[in-house]
Amino acid sequence: MNDMPCPIHHWAGEAPSRIAVRSETTTLDYRTLDRRLASLQSQLSEAGVAPGARLVAPVRGSLEDLLLAWTCLRAGLLFCPLNPAFPAETQVGMARRLRADAFYSIEGSCAEGSPAPDWRPLRLDFSREAAAVPPPRLDPERPCNTILTSGSSGPPKAVLHRLGNHLASARGSAAVLPLDADCGWLLSLPLFHIGGYAIPFRVFLAGACLILDSRARPLGERLEREPITHLSLVPTQLWRLLREGFRPERTRLRELLLGGAAIPAPLVERLSALGLAPKVSYGLSEMASQVCTGEPTAPGVVGRPLPGREVRIVDDEIQVRGDTLFVGYLEGENLVPARDPEGWFATRDRGRFTDGGELVVEGRLDNRFVSGGENIQPETIEQRLVDHPGVAQALVVPVPSEEWGQRPVAFVDWHDHPLPARALEAWLRETLPGYMVPDAWLPWPDADQGLKPSRRRLSALAAERLGARPHSV
């Protein structure tokens, strides 16, 4: 057999009093965490949720969310997390699409009287404890979870992982982001996102501490008061932190991992001046999070492949394979494979290698559009825009044009106040051809755009605001 001890149970024996999970109101040592998982596993078994069952749950990153996710691992269930921001009807629709055997909502949105009457309500006591007998073993070959893709360029797909994918991801990550017993990694990304789901694996394999996120206090204050040594953020979160007066020397921060958007050069410069060198990462749900990690030495550079991953470029497209590569896309009872006979997965990301062997990510091939016969990669424009000291974030979308077919329009989020259009035009023309200068500049939408804004929705919004025909600025 190729099974292995549960890392939480291992540390419950080796270091039972070491803190495993910390929140604003609770701390759990490894022994207590292990006992709570054992109790929940028994409760699920008593409720008739057998190994191999598919359990769907809307989760973010609370203690109960974490306990449920890891209980499913130990019980041999397929854990299918959903974004709780989805309307109840959408959640139920996704659960039906995934052929769920059970639906659990910690907030009770699918209790009695729910729109899913054929799912028996589960009632779990997250405070109960029990001895883990027999010692829990994990099978790396067993399918353990699905993660929905962002759907930023189409309908979301259910990415099916084996447990071994996540273990290999965590071990490869440790090669560049080492953890030890004195470390604490903030769960700053939700568990329904691959970036959040990957963090507990890194922490528990190392016997470190997982620090749960909270909006009760500002992040800057928490960094100064709590033992947070590792932090994953997107650039907008970091800009906000800097505006609040973030000073690394007042914290225990060792590693800061940036991803999810174009990395602004002024942001890297500000951090370096403060004595903190961030790392950037390229990852995807299909590869269980990180593929490459490195230093942001130039626009789009994301470092070299981590151990257990391989990367190649075919016709400008990034292809990946390795121990972290997912099983396939789950569609009801069917598994849709997504790799070629040699095991390569085509990401639809455009990229190249530097002379030194580092990967450069240039954007999604699906995002590229044609304007007057010229190919436009919107991420190229976005990277140049966020390198402007007055721009916090930017997203470029195509809108219809009778003359050119399509033209770029930019949504811009400013640091302080909007800049004149001519200033941004001049900034772009320093490095980009004139046909890549947007025809219109729109304010960043007020609505929460999530970790990955939907380009389709913003393209439709831009066309609506501009009457489907961009105006010259």
PANUMAR-379825 format. One record per residue (C-alpha): x, y, z. Coordinates in steps of 0.1 Angstrom, whole numbers, plus 5000, padded with zeros to 4 digits. Each point is the difference from the previous one (the first is absolute). Layout:
BEGIN
XYZ/...
***
This chain:
BEGIN
500050005000/501150354993/498050175027/501650245025/499350145035/497850315002/502550285007/497750155027/499949675018/503849974997/500650335016/497449925027/502349735011/503350184994/499150345013/496549995015/500050345017/501450194970/497450244986/498649884967/497250254994/499550355013/497150244995/498850325016/498249815027/501449645000/503349825000/500249624994/503149805007/500749694978/498649765025/496750185002/499850054963/500549634994/497349915025/497550244985/500649854965/499649655015/496650105015/498850164968/501049694980/497949795024/497050244996/500249984962/500149625002/497049995024/498150234976/500549754972/502650204980/502249714989/503550014985/499950104963/497050225005/500050354985/499450275026/499350354987/500450305024/500150384996/503150105020/502550295004/502649955027/498449975034/501149755026/496949794992/500850024963/503549875006/498949725022/497449884975/502550014971/502649795019/497449765015/499049924964/503749924992/500249765030/496649854993/500849934963/497250244988/500250214968/499850365014/498550254975/500250355014/497950284986/500250385002/497450095027/499450334981/498249794973/496250035003/498349695016/498649894967/503450014984/501549805028/497449744997/500449994962/503749945004/499449735025/497749824976/502550044972/502649845022/497649725009/500450085037/499049745026/499950265028/499850375003/501150175032/499850375008/501550115033/497850314998/496949784996/499150124965/499149654990/498249885031/496349895001/497950194975/503050054977/499749994962/501749665002/497449785018/501749674989/503150085020/499649905036/501250295023/503249925017/500550125036/503650005012/501450105033/503450164993/500950025037/499849635008/503249805004/500849634997/503149784998/501349924965/499749625001/501449844979/502650264990/498850174969/501849924967/499850194968/500149854965/501850244976/498449834970/496550075011/498050284985/499450255028/498650324987/498750224972/500850374995/497950214977/502050214975/499450375002/497850014969/501750334990/500149894964/497149764999/497849775021/501849865031/501449654998/500349755029/503749915003/500449665017/503149945021/501649705016/501350055035/503549934986/499750324978/499750225031/502849825019/502350044970/499050374997/500850075037/503349824999/501150194969/498950335015/502249935030/503050004978/499750384995/497750095029/501349795029/497949955032/500949885034/498349975035/500450385007/498250104968/496450124996/498350034966/497050234997/497149844982/499450314980/498449834970/496749805002/499949625001/497849994969/503050154981/503049784992/502350265016/498249975033/499449634999/503849944995/501150205031/498949745027/502049734983/503250205001/499450095036/499049665014/502749814982/502550225017/498450005034/499650374998/497050225010/497150104978/498750345008/496450064990/499050324983/497750265016/498550334991/499650105037/503450184999/502050164972/502649774985/502850245008/499149985037/499849634999/503449974984/501550205029/498349815027/499849644988/502749744990/499450034963/503249914981/498549904966/497450204980/498449964966/498550314985/498950154967/501450344991/496950205009/500149855035/503650105004/499550364987/497250035026/502449875027/502750264990/497550285001/499249905036/503650055010/501349654998/503649965014/501549654996/502550065028/497150015025/498849654989/501449655000/499449974962/502649784982/498349934967/497550204979/498649824969/498350214973/497849874973/496750034982/500750314979/502750204983/502650095026/500650385000/503750104999/499450305025/498549755025/503149784998/502250315004/498150125031/500349665016/503749974992/500650345015/498349885032/502349705001/497649734989/500649814968/496749854987/499749694979/497749964970/498349684989/498349854970/497449745008/496749854989/497349795015/500949714977/503549985015/498950025036/501250365004/503750104995/501949904969/502850265000/501250245027/502750254999/501050375004/498250274979/503150104980/498150124969/496350024988/498549664998/502949815014/498849735025/503149805006/500949634993/497849695004/499949865035/500949645007/497549764986/498950234972/501150024964/499350294976/500550044962/498950244974/498149884968/499050264975/500250275026/497849805024/501149905035/499649625005/500549835034/500249655015/501249835031/499049865034/497650295007/498049974968/496349945005/498149684991/497550184976/496950204999/497049855018/496750024981/497449815020/501049645000/502550054971/503650105002/501250214971/503849954995/502050304991/503649884993/501749874969/501449654997/503350125015/498350155030/500150374990/497250245008/499550304977/499350305023/498950254973/502450245017/502550174977/503650015011/503749964992/503349935019/502750255007/503649924990/500549905037/497249754999/497350195019/496450004988/498450314987/496250005000/498650244974/496349945004/497149784990/499849894964/496250025004/500350375009/501850104969/497950184974/500650164966/499650374993/500550124964/502049694992/502350045030/500149745029/499550175034/500949815032/498150215027/502349885028/502950184982/498250335003/498949925036/503649945011/501250334986/497150185016/500649865035/503650104997/498850365000/500450145036/496450144999/498349674991/499049745025/498549744976/498849994965/498149774977/499750034962/497049864980/499050014963/496850184989/498549994965/501150264974/498550044965/503350124987/502549785018/498049695009/501050035037/501850275020/501549995035/498350185029/501650025035/498549985034/502350185024/500250015038/502050315012/502250035031/498850365008/498350184972/499349944963/502750104976/499450184967/499549764971/502850174981/502549915028/499249634999/500050014962/503550155000/501149745026/498949714978/501450144968/503550005016/500149634997/497049884980/498750064965/497250254995/497449734991/500349875036/499050335016/496449975013/497350204983/498350075033/500750015038/497449885024/500050005038/500549685018/496649845008/498750055035/498849645003/502349745015/501849844971/501449715020/503549854996/499749994962/497650264984/497949864972/501250144967/496849904983/497950205025/502350304998/500149994962/496150015000/500050285026/502550204979/497949964968/496950105019/501650315014/501450104967/497049914978/502049714985/502150254981/503150135018/500650375001/503450154992/501450185031/
***
